[in-house]
Amino acid sequence: MSLASLPLFVRLGGRPVILLGEGEPAEAKRRLLERAGALVVGEDAQAALAIVAIEDEDEAQAAIARLKARGVLVNAVDRPAACDFTLPAIVERGPVIVAIGTGGVSAGLAAALRQRLETILPAGLGALAEGLYAARAGLRARFPDGAQRRRAIGAALSPGGALDPLAGHTDVAGWLAGAARPAAQVEAFVLTSTDPDDLTLRQARALAAADRVYHRADVPPAILDRARADAVRIESDALPVEPGEGQIVDLSMDHRA
C-alpha cells in the first residue's frame, strides 16, 4: 500500500514562507508559521513554500497557478486537491511532536484525534526525549553495538518497561546505570490472514521491534511493511538453526483458515 503523502518535519526558523489571504483562516496559519519561526512574506518574495488562504475561488485558483508556475509548493486552505503539502494537527511535548494528517480531507477528524492524544501523552514526554539525547554517550559506552543499543532502548521504552513513555517515566540516567544487555529473542507466527489489520497486538509489536524478519515467499508485502524500515527481510523456507542475535521474527502463512 503506497503512502498518499510523505510526512516530513521542516525547519522553518528564519526562512520565508508566502502567506496569502485575510481573515481567521489566514491568521491561524500565520500564528502557526510564526510559532515555527518562519518569516511570513507576500507573493512576490522568493520562497519554497506558500499557503493560500483566499476565500474567493477564482482569486485563489489564480494565485495557486502563479505560485506553482514558479515551482513553489502550495498549501491551499479547504482545497485538498490543489495542495502540494498539508499542515497536520499537532500535539507538542517539548522536542516531541506528534502530527496527525488526513491529507487535507478532514481537519475535524485530525483535531479530534489530537484532542484524544492530548489526554494520553504525559507532560513529561519531552523530558524523557531530552534525557535520552543527553545519555547518548553513556548509551554508546554501555552498548557499543548499535543493534544491542537499539534493542536495549526498545525494551526500556516498551509497555511496562523502565522508560515506558506513556507511564511518565523520565529517569534515563537511573535506568542506564543498571541496564543489562538484552537477550536474543525469536518469535514465530503462523498468519491466517494477508490483511495487516488482522495482526494481533503481539504480532504487530514483534514486527515493529524486529532486527530481522524471516518469511516465506507467500507472506504479502503489506505484512512485511509493518516491520521497521531498517529491519532486514530474508525470504527463507525455514528459520535457520542459528538465526543469530537480536530480535528475530519468523513468518509463515496458513491458507486453510
C-alpha positions as CSV (number, residue, x, y, z in Angstrom):
1,M,0.0,0.0,0.0
2,S,1.5,3.3,-1.1
3,L,1.6,6.5,1.0
4,A,-0.7,9.3,-0.2
5,S,1.9,11.7,1.1
6,L,5.2,11.5,2.9
7,P,5.2,13.1,6.4
8,L,8.1,15.5,6.9
9,F,9.3,17.8,9.6
10,V,10.7,21.0,8.1
11,R,12.8,23.5,10.0
12,L,11.4,27.0,9.1
13,G,13.4,29.2,11.5
14,G,14.2,32.4,9.7
15,R,13.0,31.0,6.3
16,P,10.5,32.8,4.2
17,V,7.0,31.3,3.7
18,I,4.4,33.1,1.5
19,L,1.0,33.6,3.1
20,L,-1.9,34.9,1.0
21,G,-5.4,35.7,2.3
22,E,-7.2,37.6,5.0
23,G,-9.5,36.7,7.9
24,E,-9.3,34.0,10.6
25,P,-8.1,31.1,8.3
26,A,-5.1,33.2,7.2
27,E,-4.4,34.4,10.7
28,A,-4.5,30.9,12.1
29,K,-1.8,29.9,9.5
30,R,0.2,33.0,10.4
31,R,0.2,32.1,14.0
32,L,1.4,28.5,13.2
33,L,4.1,29.8,10.9
34,E,5.4,32.4,13.4
35,R,5.3,29.7,16.1
36,A,7.7,27.7,13.9
37,G,10.0,30.7,13.4
38,A,9.1,31.3,9.8
39,L,9.4,34.7,8.1
40,V,5.9,35.4,6.7
41,V,6.2,37.2,3.3
42,G,4.0,38.2,0.4
43,E,3.6,36.6,-3.0
44,D,6.4,38.5,-4.8
45,A,9.0,37.2,-2.3
46,Q,11.3,34.2,-3.0
47,A,10.2,31.2,-1.0
48,A,9.9,27.5,-1.3
49,L,6.6,27.2,0.4
50,A,3.3,29.1,0.2
51,I,-0.1,28.9,2.0
52,V,-3.1,30.3,0.1
53,A,-6.0,31.1,2.4
54,I,-8.0,33.2,-0.1
55,E,-11.8,32.6,0.1
56,D,-12.7,33.8,-3.4
57,E,-12.4,30.7,-5.6
58,D,-11.2,32.4,-8.8
59,E,-8.7,34.6,-7.0
60,A,-7.4,31.6,-5.0
61,Q,-7.0,29.4,-8.1
62,A,-5.2,32.2,-10.0
63,A,-2.8,32.6,-7.0
64,I,-2.2,28.9,-6.8
65,A,-1.4,28.7,-10.5
66,R,1.1,31.6,-10.3
67,L,2.9,30.1,-7.4
68,K,3.1,26.6,-8.8
69,A,4.4,28.0,-12.1
70,R,7.3,29.4,-10.1
71,G,8.0,25.9,-8.5
72,V,6.6,26.9,-5.1
73,L,5.0,24.1,-3.1
74,V,1.5,25.2,-2.1
75,N,-0.9,24.5,0.7
76,A,-4.4,25.7,-0.3
77,V,-6.8,26.0,2.6
78,D,-10.0,24.0,2.1
79,R,-8.8,22.8,-1.4
80,P,-7.1,19.5,-0.8
81,A,-6.9,18.7,-4.5
82,A,-4.7,21.7,-5.0
83,C,-2.3,21.0,-2.1
84,D,1.3,20.0,-2.6
85,F,1.6,19.7,1.2
86,T,-0.8,19.8,4.1
87,L,-0.5,21.1,7.7
88,P,-1.3,18.5,10.3
89,A,-2.9,18.8,13.7
90,I,-0.1,18.9,16.3
91,V,0.5,17.5,19.8
92,E,3.7,19.0,21.3
93,R,5.6,17.8,24.3
94,G,8.9,19.7,24.2
95,P,11.0,18.3,21.4
96,V,8.4,15.5,20.8
97,I,5.9,16.5,18.2
98,V,3.1,14.2,17.1
99,A,1.5,15.2,13.8
100,I,-1.9,13.9,12.7
101,G,-2.8,14.4,9.0
102,T,-5.7,13.3,6.8
103,G,-4.3,14.6,3.5
104,G,-6.5,17.7,3.9
105,V,-9.8,15.8,3.6
106,S,-11.0,16.2,7.2
107,A,-9.4,18.8,9.5
108,G,-12.2,17.9,12.0
109,L,-11.0,14.3,12.3
110,A,-7.4,15.4,12.7
111,A,-8.5,17.8,15.5
112,A,-10.5,15.1,17.3
113,L,-7.5,12.7,17.2
114,R,-5.3,15.5,18.5
115,Q,-7.6,16.1,21.4
116,R,-7.6,12.5,22.3
117,L,-3.8,12.2,22.2
118,E,-3.5,15.3,24.4
119,T,-5.1,13.3,27.2
120,I,-2.9,10.2,26.6
121,L,0.6,11.6,26.2
122,P,2.2,12.6,29.5
123,A,3.5,16.1,30.1
124,G,6.9,14.6,30.9
125,L,7.4,13.1,27.4
126,G,9.6,15.9,26.4
127,A,11.9,15.4,29.4
128,L,12.2,11.7,28.5
129,A,13.3,12.6,25.0
130,E,15.8,15.2,26.3
131,G,17.1,12.6,28.8
132,L,17.7,10.1,26.0
133,Y,19.5,12.7,24.0
134,A,21.7,13.6,26.9
135,A,22.5,9.9,27.5
136,R,23.8,9.2,24.0
137,A,27.5,9.0,25.0
138,G,26.6,6.8,28.0
139,L,24.4,4.5,25.8
140,R,27.3,4.1,23.3
141,A,29.7,3.2,26.1
142,R,27.4,0.7,27.7
143,F,26.2,-0.8,24.4
144,P,28.9,-0.4,21.8
145,D,27.0,-2.5,19.3
146,G,24.3,-0.4,17.5
147,A,21.8,-3.3,17.3
148,Q,22.2,-4.1,21.0
149,R,21.8,-0.4,21.9
150,R,18.6,-0.2,19.8
151,R,17.2,-3.3,21.5
152,A,18.0,-2.1,25.0
153,I,16.3,1.3,24.3
154,G,13.4,-0.5,22.7
155,A,12.9,-2.8,25.7
156,A,13.1,0.1,28.1
157,L,10.5,2.1,26.1
158,S,8.1,-0.9,25.7
159,P,4.8,-1.1,27.6
160,G,5.7,-1.7,31.3
161,G,9.4,-1.0,30.6
162,A,11.7,1.1,32.8
163,L,11.1,4.1,30.5
164,D,7.6,3.4,29.3
165,P,6.7,6.8,27.6
166,L,3.0,6.5,28.5
167,A,3.8,5.9,32.2
168,G,5.6,9.2,32.7
169,H,9.0,7.6,33.5
170,T,11.8,10.0,32.8
171,D,14.8,8.8,34.8
172,V,17.1,7.8,31.9
173,A,20.3,8.0,34.0
174,G,18.8,5.7,36.7
175,W,17.8,3.1,34.1
176,L,21.1,3.3,32.2
177,A,23.1,2.7,35.5
178,G,21.6,-0.8,35.8
179,A,20.7,-1.6,32.2
180,A,21.7,-5.1,31.1
181,R,22.5,-6.4,27.6
182,P,19.2,-7.5,26.1
183,A,18.8,-11.2,25.4
184,A,18.3,-12.6,21.9
185,Q,14.6,-13.3,21.2
186,V,13.0,-15.4,18.4
187,E,9.3,-15.3,17.8
188,A,7.5,-17.4,15.1
189,F,4.0,-16.7,13.9
190,V,1.7,-18.6,11.5
191,L,-0.5,-16.0,9.9
192,T,-4.1,-16.8,8.9
193,S,-4.8,-13.6,7.0
194,T,-3.0,-11.5,4.4
195,D,-4.5,-8.3,5.8
196,P,-2.1,-6.4,8.1
197,D,-5.1,-5.1,10.1
198,D,-5.7,-8.6,11.3
199,L,-2.3,-8.8,13.0
200,T,-2.6,-9.4,16.7
201,L,-1.1,-6.8,19.1
202,R,1.7,-9.2,19.9
203,Q,2.5,-9.8,16.3
204,A,2.4,-6.1,15.4
205,R,4.8,-5.3,18.3
206,A,7.2,-8.1,17.4
207,L,7.4,-6.9,13.8
208,A,7.9,-3.3,14.9
209,A,10.8,-4.3,17.1
210,A,12.5,-7.0,14.9
211,D,16.0,-6.7,13.7
212,R,15.5,-9.4,11.1
213,V,12.3,-10.9,9.6
214,Y,12.5,-14.3,8.1
215,H,9.4,-15.0,5.9
216,R,8.0,-17.5,3.4
217,A,7.5,-16.3,-0.2
218,D,3.8,-16.1,0.2
219,V,3.8,-13.6,3.1
220,P,2.5,-10.4,1.4
221,P,4.5,-7.1,1.3
222,A,1.7,-5.4,3.3
223,I,2.5,-7.5,6.3
224,L,6.3,-7.0,5.9
225,D,5.8,-3.3,5.7
226,R,4.7,-3.4,9.4
227,A,8.4,-4.1,10.3
228,R,10.8,-1.2,10.8
229,A,12.1,0.2,7.6
230,D,15.7,-0.8,8.5
231,A,14.8,-4.3,9.6
232,V,16.4,-6.9,7.3
233,R,13.8,-9.0,5.4
234,I,15.0,-12.5,4.5
235,E,12.9,-14.8,2.3
236,S,13.5,-18.3,3.5
237,D,11.7,-21.7,3.6
238,A,12.6,-22.1,7.2
239,L,14.2,-20.3,10.1
240,P,18.0,-21.1,10.3
241,V,19.1,-23.3,13.1
242,E,21.2,-20.4,14.4
243,P,19.4,-17.2,13.3
244,G,21.8,-15.1,15.3
245,E,21.4,-12.4,17.9
246,G,18.8,-9.7,18.2
247,Q,15.0,-9.8,17.9
248,I,14.0,-12.3,15.2
249,V,10.5,-12.8,13.7
250,D,9.7,-15.8,11.6
251,L,6.5,-15.6,9.5
252,S,4.6,-18.2,7.6
253,M,1.1,-18.4,6.1
254,D,-1.7,-20.9,6.8
255,H,-4.1,-20.6,3.9
256,R,-6.5,-23.1,5.2
257,A,-8.1,-20.5,7.6
